[in-house]
Amino acid sequence: MSSVQSPHTELVGALYRDHRGWLLAWLRRNIACPSKAEDLSQDTFLRLLGRDELKAPREPRAFLAAIAKGLLFDHFRRAALEQAYLSELMLIPEAEQPSVEEQQLILEDLKAIDRLLGKLSSKARAAFLYNRLDGLGHAEIAERLGVSVPRVRQYLAQGIRQCYVALYGEPV
């Protein structure tokens, strides 16, 4: 293995050395759990390492905070999803509740679907959730979003495709 680092890796290393402490302190102010703040800090730098291209940011702290904010938002969204699932689970009679293993598998599927729905535009995501969670029809959704009914159908198809991908992977 070569000991020569790419400019990309060197830049991430420099950002890590120079700003990790600041980023971790920033995250700790925004999330109560110190270990979760540590994880999000590491995830921020891993996200940078995973990029194909990276240019030196003019404002490194603002750049890192923007990435961390996205990760923080994802964390809170997943926590809210988990809490909603657990709340709904409490409504099911105990004898009919899925096993702990099944609950965990369902929760993982929900998180995967949530991640993929997060890739949709805000209108497509809203249309899908209005339809699937609120039971709204195409015309009602079109009116709420200010789009045509055919556009709502397209949005719903995009949402269904993302759910399919979450559960079964990319179609062949």
CYANA upper distance limits for C-alpha pairs under 8 A (distance plus 0.5 A):
  5 GLN  CA      9 THR  CA      6.57
  5 GLN  CA     10 GLU  CA      6.78
  6 SER  CA     10 GLU  CA      6.69
  7 PRO  CA     11 LEU  CA      6.55
  8 HIS  CA     12 VAL  CA      6.90
  8 HIS  CA     49 LEU  CA      8.14
  8 HIS  CA     53 GLU  CA      7.77
  8 HIS  CA     54 LEU  CA      6.76
  8 HIS  CA     55 LYS  CA      8.48
  9 THR  CA     13 GLY  CA      6.56
  9 THR  CA     49 LEU  CA      7.29
 10 GLU  CA     14 ALA  CA      6.60
 11 LEU  CA     15 LEU  CA      6.68
 11 LEU  CA     56 ALA  CA      7.43
 12 VAL  CA     16 TYR  CA      6.51
 12 VAL  CA     45 PHE  CA      7.46
 12 VAL  CA     48 LEU  CA      7.20
 12 VAL  CA     49 LEU  CA      7.21
 13 GLY  CA     17 ARG  CA      6.60
 14 ALA  CA     18 ASP  CA      6.44
 15 LEU  CA     19 HIS  CA      6.12
 15 LEU  CA     20 ARG  CA      7.73
 15 LEU  CA     60 PRO  CA      7.78
 16 TYR  CA     20 ARG  CA      5.44
 16 TYR  CA     45 PHE  CA      7.55
 19 HIS  CA     23 LEU  CA      6.58
 19 HIS  CA     60 PRO  CA      8.32
 19 HIS  CA     61 ARG  CA      7.43
 20 ARG  CA     24 LEU  CA      6.51
 20 ARG  CA     41 SER  CA      7.76
 21 GLY  CA     25 ALA  CA      6.73
 22 TRP  CA     26 TRP  CA      6.66
 23 LEU  CA     27 LEU  CA      6.62
 23 LEU  CA     41 SER  CA      7.11
 23 LEU  CA     61 ARG  CA      7.98
 23 LEU  CA     64 LEU  CA      7.74
 23 LEU  CA     65 ALA  CA      7.53
 24 LEU  CA     28 ARG  CA      6.61
 24 LEU  CA     37 ALA  CA      6.90
 24 LEU  CA     38 GLU  CA      6.91
 24 LEU  CA     41 SER  CA      6.35
 25 ALA  CA     29 ARG  CA      6.88
 26 TRP  CA     30 ASN  CA      7.12
 27 LEU  CA     31 ILE  CA      6.61
 27 LEU  CA     37 ALA  CA      5.81
 27 LEU  CA     40 LEU  CA      8.14
 27 LEU  CA     41 SER  CA      7.85
 27 LEU  CA     68 ALA  CA      8.24
 28 ARG  CA     32 ALA  CA      6.98
 28 ARG  CA     33 CYS  CA      7.79
 28 ARG  CA     34 PRO  CA      6.56
 28 ARG  CA     37 ALA  CA      6.03
 31 ILE  CA     36 LYS  CA      8.04
 31 ILE  CA     37 ALA  CA      6.96
 33 CYS  CA     37 ALA  CA      6.82
 34 PRO  CA     38 GLU  CA      6.75
 35 SER  CA     39 ASP  CA      6.72
 36 LYS  CA     40 LEU  CA      6.61
 37 ALA  CA     41 SER  CA      6.61
 38 GLU  CA     42 GLN  CA      6.82
 39 ASP  CA     43 ASP  CA      6.57
 40 LEU  CA     44 THR  CA      6.58
 40 LEU  CA     68 ALA  CA      7.28
 40 LEU  CA     71 LEU  CA      7.21
 40 LEU  CA     72 LEU  CA      7.69
 41 SER  CA     45 PHE  CA      7.28
 41 SER  CA     68 ALA  CA      7.58
 42 GLN  CA     46 LEU  CA      6.67
 43 ASP  CA     47 ARG  CA      6.47
 43 ASP  CA     71 LEU  CA      8.34
 44 THR  CA     48 LEU  CA      7.11
 44 THR  CA     64 LEU  CA      7.61
 44 THR  CA     67 ILE  CA      6.68
 44 THR  CA     68 ALA  CA      6.21
 44 THR  CA     71 LEU  CA      7.97
 45 PHE  CA     49 LEU  CA      6.82
 46 LEU  CA     50 GLY  CA      6.69
 47 ARG  CA     51 ARG  CA      7.15
 48 LEU  CA     54 LEU  CA      7.97
 56 ALA  CA     60 PRO  CA      8.29
 57 PRO  CA     63 PHE  CA      7.19
 59 GLU  CA     63 PHE  CA      6.63
 60 PRO  CA     64 LEU  CA      6.58
 61 ARG  CA     65 ALA  CA      6.43
 62 ALA  CA     66 ALA  CA      6.58
 63 PHE  CA     67 ILE  CA      7.08
 64 LEU  CA     68 ALA  CA      6.59
 65 ALA  CA     69 LYS  CA      6.35
 66 ALA  CA     70 GLY  CA      6.98
 67 ILE  CA     71 LEU  CA      7.01
 68 ALA  CA     72 LEU  CA      6.44
 69 LYS  CA     73 PHE  CA      6.46
 70 GLY  CA     74 ASP  CA      6.71
 71 LEU  CA     75 HIS  CA      6.66
 72 LEU  CA     76 PHE  CA      6.78
 73 PHE  CA     77 ARG  CA      6.56
 74 ASP  CA     78 ARG  CA      6.57
 75 HIS  CA     79 ALA  CA      6.66
 76 PHE  CA     80 ALA  CA      6.61
 77 ARG  CA     81 LEU  CA      6.65
 78 ARG  CA     82 GLU  CA      6.61
 78 ARG  CA    111 LYS  CA      7.00
 78 ARG  CA    114 ASP  CA      8.18
 79 ALA  CA     83 GLN  CA      6.63
 80 ALA  CA     84 ALA  CA      6.58
 81 LEU  CA     85 TYR  CA      6.67
 81 LEU  CA    110 LEU  CA      8.39
 81 LEU  CA    111 LYS  CA      8.12
 82 GLU  CA     86 LEU  CA      6.66
 82 GLU  CA    107 LEU  CA      7.35
 83 GLN  CA     87 SER  CA      6.56
 84 ALA  CA     88 GLU  CA      6.71
 85 TYR  CA     89 LEU  CA      6.60
 85 TYR  CA    107 LEU  CA      7.99
 86 LEU  CA     90 MET  CA      6.82
 87 SER  CA     91 LEU  CA      7.52
 88 GLU  CA     92 ILE  CA      7.71
 89 LEU  CA     97 GLN  CA      7.63
 92 ILE  CA     96 GLU  CA      6.98
 92 ILE  CA     97 GLN  CA      6.57
 93 PRO  CA     97 GLN  CA      6.93
 98 PRO  CA    102 GLU  CA      6.15
 98 PRO  CA    103 GLN  CA      6.44
 99 SER  CA    103 GLN  CA      6.58
100 VAL  CA    104 GLN  CA      6.73
101 GLU  CA    105 LEU  CA      6.81
102 GLU  CA    106 ILE  CA      6.59
103 GLN  CA    107 LEU  CA      6.59
104 GLN  CA    108 GLU  CA      6.66
105 LEU  CA    109 ASP  CA      6.75
106 ILE  CA    110 LEU  CA      6.67
107 LEU  CA    111 LYS  CA      6.67
108 GLU  CA    112 ALA  CA      6.71
109 ASP  CA    113 ILE  CA      6.65
109 ASP  CA    166 ALA  CA      7.67
109 ASP  CA    167 LEU  CA      7.21
110 LEU  CA    114 ASP  CA      6.55
111 LYS  CA    115 ARG  CA      6.66
112 ALA  CA    116 LEU  CA      6.83
112 ALA  CA    166 ALA  CA      5.96
112 ALA  CA    167 LEU  CA      8.19
113 ILE  CA    117 LEU  CA      6.52
113 ILE  CA    162 GLN  CA      7.51
113 ILE  CA    163 CYS  CA      5.90
113 ILE  CA    166 ALA  CA      5.75
113 ILE  CA    167 LEU  CA      8.03
114 ASP  CA    118 GLY  CA      6.60
115 ARG  CA    119 LYS  CA      7.50
116 LEU  CA    120 LEU  CA      7.86
116 LEU  CA    162 GLN  CA      6.13
116 LEU  CA    163 CYS  CA      7.65
116 LEU  CA    165 VAL  CA      8.44
116 LEU  CA    166 ALA  CA      7.13
117 LEU  CA    125 ARG  CA      6.67
117 LEU  CA    159 GLY  CA      7.00
117 LEU  CA    162 GLN  CA      6.75
117 LEU  CA    163 CYS  CA      8.02
118 GLY  CA    125 ARG  CA      7.85
120 LEU  CA    124 ALA  CA      6.40
120 LEU  CA    125 ARG  CA      6.21
120 LEU  CA    158 GLN  CA      8.07
120 LEU  CA    159 GLY  CA      7.91
121 SER  CA    125 ARG  CA      6.62
122 SER  CA    126 ALA  CA      6.53
123 LYS  CA    127 ALA  CA      6.48
123 LYS  CA    145 LEU  CA      7.36
123 LYS  CA    155 TYR  CA      8.03
124 ALA  CA    128 PHE  CA      6.66
124 ALA  CA    152 VAL  CA      8.10
124 ALA  CA    155 TYR  CA      4.98
124 ALA  CA    156 LEU  CA      7.33
124 ALA  CA    158 GLN  CA      7.70
124 ALA  CA    159 GLY  CA      7.43
125 ARG  CA    129 LEU  CA      6.69
125 ARG  CA    155 TYR  CA      7.99
125 ARG  CA    159 GLY  CA      7.28
126 ALA  CA    130 TYR  CA      6.41
127 ALA  CA    131 ASN  CA      6.64
127 ALA  CA    141 ILE  CA      6.62
127 ALA  CA    145 LEU  CA      8.19
127 ALA  CA    152 VAL  CA      7.00
127 ALA  CA    155 TYR  CA      6.86
127 ALA  CA    156 LEU  CA      6.99
128 PHE  CA    132 ARG  CA      6.49
128 PHE  CA    155 TYR  CA      7.29
128 PHE  CA    156 LEU  CA      5.71
128 PHE  CA    159 GLY  CA      6.26
128 PHE  CA    160 ILE  CA      8.45
129 LEU  CA    133 LEU  CA      5.78
129 LEU  CA    134 ASP  CA      7.39
130 TYR  CA    134 ASP  CA      5.39
130 TYR  CA    135 GLY  CA      6.81
130 TYR  CA    136 LEU  CA      6.16
130 TYR  CA    141 ILE  CA      7.29
131 ASN  CA    135 GLY  CA      5.23
131 ASN  CA    136 LEU  CA      5.28
131 ASN  CA    137 GLY  CA      6.83
131 ASN  CA    138 HIS  CA      8.11
131 ASN  CA    141 ILE  CA      7.99
131 ASN  CA    156 LEU  CA      8.44
132 ARG  CA    136 LEU  CA      8.20
136 LEU  CA    140 GLU  CA      6.57
136 LEU  CA    141 ILE  CA      6.85
137 GLY  CA    141 ILE  CA      6.75
138 HIS  CA    142 ALA  CA      6.55
138 HIS  CA    149 VAL  CA      6.35
138 HIS  CA    152 VAL  CA      6.70
138 HIS  CA    153 ARG  CA      7.64
139 ALA  CA    143 GLU  CA      6.71
139 ALA  CA    149 VAL  CA      6.33
140 GLU  CA    144 ARG  CA      6.77
141 ILE  CA    145 LEU  CA      6.58
141 ILE  CA    149 VAL  CA      8.44
141 ILE  CA    152 VAL  CA      7.46
142 ALA  CA    146 GLY  CA      6.14
142 ALA  CA    147 VAL  CA      5.41
142 ALA  CA    148 SER  CA      5.95
142 ALA  CA    149 VAL  CA      5.93
142 ALA  CA    151 ARG  CA      8.27
142 ALA  CA    152 VAL  CA      6.51
143 GLU  CA    147 VAL  CA      7.16
143 GLU  CA    148 SER  CA      8.35
147 VAL  CA    151 ARG  CA      6.85
147 VAL  CA    152 VAL  CA      7.59
148 SER  CA    152 VAL  CA      6.96
149 VAL  CA    153 ARG  CA      6.87
150 PRO  CA    154 GLN  CA      6.88
151 ARG  CA    155 TYR  CA      6.73
152 VAL  CA    156 LEU  CA      6.64
153 ARG  CA    157 ALA  CA      6.66
154 GLN  CA    158 GLN  CA      6.75
155 TYR  CA    159 GLY  CA      6.81
156 LEU  CA    160 ILE  CA      6.61
157 ALA  CA    161 ARG  CA      6.56
158 GLN  CA    162 GLN  CA      6.78
159 GLY  CA    163 CYS  CA      6.83
160 ILE  CA    164 TYR  CA      6.68
161 ARG  CA    165 VAL  CA      6.70
162 GLN  CA    166 ALA  CA      6.65
163 CYS  CA    167 LEU  CA      6.74
164 TYR  CA    168 TYR  CA      6.24
164 TYR  CA    169 GLY  CA      7.42
164 TYR  CA    170 GLU  CA      8.34
165 VAL  CA    169 GLY  CA      4.75
165 VAL  CA    170 GLU  CA      5.61
165 VAL  CA    171 PRO  CA      7.75
